[in-house]
Amino acid sequence: MPGRKNNLRARRVIGSTGILLALPFFVWLPLGMLEFMPSMVDVFGITGLRIPASITVAGLLIAAIAFWET
């Protein structure tokens, strides 16, 4: 079935995009604990942490929907 194969490929691309959307914040969190890189709290502030958190959650939701039953 050629349609199913294209659908699977598109879902993998969308899922990978969702993971790549969340990945920078996963990497930034432990690196921010080191001295050479500012932490997320320094950049966004306590109330501004909703911005990277919402981007990360959105990316993970996109990936979860895209990779569901693949």
Secondary structure, DSSP 8 states (H G I E B T S, - for coil): -HHHHHHHHHHHHHHHHHHHHHHHHHHHHHHTTSTTS--HHHHH-SGGGHHHHHHHHHHHHHHHHHTTT-
